[in-house]
Amino acid sequence: MKKLLFITGGSKGIGRATVETFLANGYHVVNFSRSALDLEGVTQIRVDMSNLTWVEDCSDQVTKLAESAESICVIHNAAVLYKDSVRDLDALRLQQVLQLNVIAALQLNQLLLPSMKGGSSIIYVGSTLSEKAVAGSCSYVTSKHAVVGLMRSTAQDLAGSGIHTTCVCPGFTDTEMLREHLGHDQTILDAIAGGVTQGRLIQPQEIADTLWFASQNAVINGAVLHANLGQIEH
Ligand SMILES: NC(=O)c1ccc[n+]([C@@H]2O[C@H](COP(=O)([O-])OP(=O)(O)OC[C@H]3O[C@@H](n4cnc5c(N)ncnc54)[C@H](OP(=O)(O)O)[C@@H]3O)[C@@H](O)[C@H]2O)c1
């Protein structure tokens, strides 16, 4: 019997730092992403979760792994961030973003819940944009608000199960997602860091540590936990 982490998007950025943190704490890790994460102690499931049918290819393998676990932590981390606006966001594009950022989490929960015992946890990765909006990120903002709703429903629907849940909401974190979104423009990155009270970007490891803490402390249940270094409000 062992402790298992099931994580989506563990191949890079915040996800990869989180995988390394759980491995260092004695967990076996099951990672879902399109590219492989080649680390000892990791079972890789290569899937494209933006496709509704991703579950069909791996459900037997996932169920079998989960059945052997003494306790399970699920971290819903994979997401995409596009530039779009309420004026031009294509409905099909919104559907695809919701599939990866929200619906895939529901699908994974439903695969794992029958095997999850008391002491297990379901941790969602939201964003500062889970509770506020900025212009030009309509599909992302919409999906990250939905993640909070899914987390709150998780807390209510699983009452009495001994499973706890949280939505950790990172601020600007130095990963491929952020750098690509900003066109790898160092001037913009510096300006963004200047908008944070601590004057710097967050390192992926800091979010990994927060996810670890949330997973190990059932007192934080049904809560939104912001981890953004403090953003300067205008
Ligand atoms: N970086 C930030 O500033 C920031 C701020 C707030 C919130 N967040 C949130 O933190 C989480 C991690 O972000 P990050 O910055 O670490 O992003 P990242 O570096 O872009 O990593 C995203 C991960 O998601 C996986 N992924 C993307 N599309 C996928 C798909 N179709 N199917 C399966 N996996 C897929 C990627 O793996 P493959 O490419 O191998 O599939 C990768 O492992 C996200 O939920 C993001 O919204 C980030």
The ligand as a Gaussian input file, in Angstrom:
#p B3LYP/6-31G(d) Opt

LIG

0 1
 N        2.496000      30.561000     -14.489000
 C        1.652000      31.414000     -13.940000
 O        1.946000      32.626000     -13.848000
 C        0.332000      30.947000     -13.389000
 C       -0.466000      31.884000     -12.700000
 C       -1.669000      31.470000     -12.189000
 C       -2.093000      30.160000     -12.338000
 N       -1.304000      29.283000     -13.015000
 C       -1.815000      27.924000     -13.158000
 O       -0.842000      26.982000     -12.753000
 C       -1.016000      25.766000     -13.492000
 C        0.302000      25.343000     -14.114000
 O        0.740000      26.390000     -14.944000
 P        2.251000      26.522000     -15.468000
 O        2.552000      27.965000     -15.479000
 O        3.136000      25.567000     -14.751000
 O        2.031000      26.067000     -16.988000
 P        2.973000      25.317000     -18.057000
 O        4.396000      25.524000     -17.709000
 O        2.473000      25.792000     -19.379000
 O        2.576000      23.798000     -17.845000
 C        1.278000      23.366000     -18.204000
 C        1.173000      21.865000     -18.010000
 O       -0.112000      21.466000     -18.518000
 C        0.068000      20.386000     -19.434000
 N       -0.921000      20.436000     -20.508000
 C       -1.173000      21.477000     -21.341000
 N       -2.084000      21.108000     -22.244000
 C       -2.418000      19.809000     -21.992000
 C       -3.306000      18.895000     -22.573000
 N       -4.038000      19.222000     -23.660000
 N       -3.412000      17.653000     -22.049000
 C       -2.659000      17.298000     -20.975000
 N       -1.798000      18.139000     -20.356000
 C       -1.680000      19.378000     -20.871000
 C        1.479000      20.611000     -20.006000
 O        2.033000      19.380000     -20.425000
 P        2.247000      18.946000     -21.970000
 O        2.565000      20.206000     -22.734000
 O        3.343000      17.958000     -21.879000
 O        0.926000      18.345000     -22.367000
 C        2.236000      21.126000     -18.775000
 O        2.732000      20.050000     -18.025000
 C       -2.136000      26.060000     -14.500000
 O       -3.361000      25.597000     -13.983000
 C       -2.143000      27.560000     -14.582000
 O       -3.393000      28.058000     -14.988000
 C       -0.099000      29.636000     -13.541000

